[in-house]
Amino acid sequence: MNLKQIAAERAAEYVEDGMKVGLGTGSTAYYAICRIGERVRDGLNIQAVATSEASDKLAREWGFPSSHLTRLDVWI
């Protein structure tokens, strides 16, 4: 396990039921999304918005709802 994975998985533990979570992009975000996905499969209930199609796709593969930023109605 590398330091990025350790940091990402530790950060994922701060996600609590009912939170709205922004999902970043890149290798560290990948590890966090996977850990959050494990927690969602165990019953964690969140809403997520991804910064990239890749992060959105990964979240959906883990079974938790995600929206991509481009799906917002208004950008200010």
For each residue, the residues with C-beta under 8 A, 3 or more apart:
1: 5 6
2: 5 6
3: 6 7
4: 7 8 27 28 31
5: 1 2 8 9 28 31
6: 1 2 3 9 10
7: 3 4 10 11 28
8: 4 5 11 12 28 29 30 31 32 35
9: 5 6 12 13 31 32 35
10: 6 7 13
11: 7 8 14 32
12: 8 9 15 31 32 35 36 39
13: 9 10 35
14: 11
15: 12 19 21 36 39 44 46
16: 19
17: 44 45 46
18: 45 46
19: 15 16 46 47
20: 46 47 48 49
21: 15 36 46 47 48 49
22: 48 49 50 51
23: 29 32 33 48 49 50 51 55 56 59 66
24: 28 29 32 51 55
25: 29 50 51 52 54 55
26: 29 30
27: 4 30 31
28: 4 5 7 8 24 31 32
29: 8 23 24 25 26 32 33 55
30: 8 26 27 33 34 55 58
31: 4 5 8 9 12 27 28 34 35
32: 8 9 11 12 23 24 28 29 35 36
33: 23 29 30 36 37 55 58 59 62
34: 30 31 37 38 58 62
35: 8 9 12 13 31 32 38 39
36: 12 15 21 32 33 39 40 44 46 48 59 62 64
37: 33 34 40 41 58 59 61 62 63 64
38: 34 35 41 42 62
39: 12 15 35 36 42 43 44
40: 36 37 43 44 45 46 62 63 64
41: 37 38 62 63
42: 38 39
43: 39 40
44: 15 17 36 39 40 64
45: 17 18 40
46: 15 17 18 19 20 21 36 40 64
47: 19 20 21 65
48: 20 21 22 23 36 59 64 65 66 67
49: 20 21 22 23 66 67 68 69
50: 22 23 25 53 55 56 59 66 67 68 69
51: 22 23 24 25 55 69
52: 25 55 56 68
53: 50 56 57 68
54: 25 57 58
55: 23 24 25 29 30 33 50 51 52 58 59 66
56: 23 50 52 53 59 60 66 67 68
57: 53 54 60 61
58: 30 33 34 37 54 55 61 62
59: 23 33 36 37 48 50 55 56 62 64 65 66
60: 56 57 63 64 65 66
61: 37 57 58
62: 33 34 36 37 38 40 41 58 59
63: 37 40 41 60
64: 36 37 40 44 46 48 59 60
65: 47 48 59 60
66: 23 48 49 50 55 56 59 60
67: 48 49 50 56 71 72
68: 49 50 52 53 56 71
69: 49 50 51 72
70:
71: 67 68
72: 67 69 75
73:
74:
75: 72
76:
